[in-house]
Amino acid sequence: MAGHNKWSKVKHIKAKEDAKKGKLFTKAVRDIMTAVRDGGPNPDTNAALRLAIERARAVSMPQDNIKRAIDKASGNLPGVKYEEVVYEGYGPGGVAIMVECLTDNRNRTVAEVRHAFSKSGGSLGTSGSVAWMFDKKGVISVERDENEEAVMEAALEAGASDILEFDEVLVIETEPADFNTVLEAVENAGAKILESSVGLVANNEVDVDDATAEKVERLIEMLEESDDVQNVYHNMK
């Protein structure tokens, strides 16, 4: 029995590690695909893609997976046609939610998105129902260190529109068209980049209590479990 229990533990630990690796791979694939759609499939001219590939390799993602993600985002997979669709809705507490998807089957995707909203106490809305609450921006999060003055200066000179200072992180905002230029300047200035993407930023945040926040987070998790979902944005404070 002792041997059996030990093997059960090993299997359980392995399953948890596999699940963790699966989530890391999923995030890496989404980062690569978002970077390709925003700046093209060539990492030599797309700093965001270059960083996304580096992060994918850091979590031991196979090269074939990386190539497939690039091909999928650039429409180079033979026999498969993907299209970008965006769904809008309200989560618990009236939190506005935008869901960006890349799909080869709209019916399947909308069914999965609608199910997540309804199961979590939210509702799927019509086009334009919450989009007005968001602005498209480039966002680069970097670790604060002794080099931050040089990083900030490089970002501003490259065209950053704003820099937000937090305890351990600088958040650099850009216009979408300036994103890659600013990202490359920040990278060259020696910044440790934590996150970087062009996405939607809420222009009006809402406060919710802890119980509602947990429900919203669960909704986001359910949405992100779909392979078709690329990014989920919300205006929860």
Buried (B, 14 or more C-beta within 10 A) or exposed (E): EEEEEEEEEEEEEEEEEEEEEEEBBBBBBBBBBBBBBBBBBEBEEBBBBBBBBEBBEEEEBEEEBBBBBBBBBBEEEEEEEBEEBBBBBBBBBEBBBBBBBBBBEEEEBBEBBBBBBEEBBBEBBEEEBBBEBBBEBBBBBBBBEEBBEEBBEBBBEBBBBEBEEEEEEBBBBBBBEBBBBBBBBBBEBEBEBEBBBBBBBBEEEBEBEEEBBEBBBBBBEBBBEBBBBBBBBBBBE
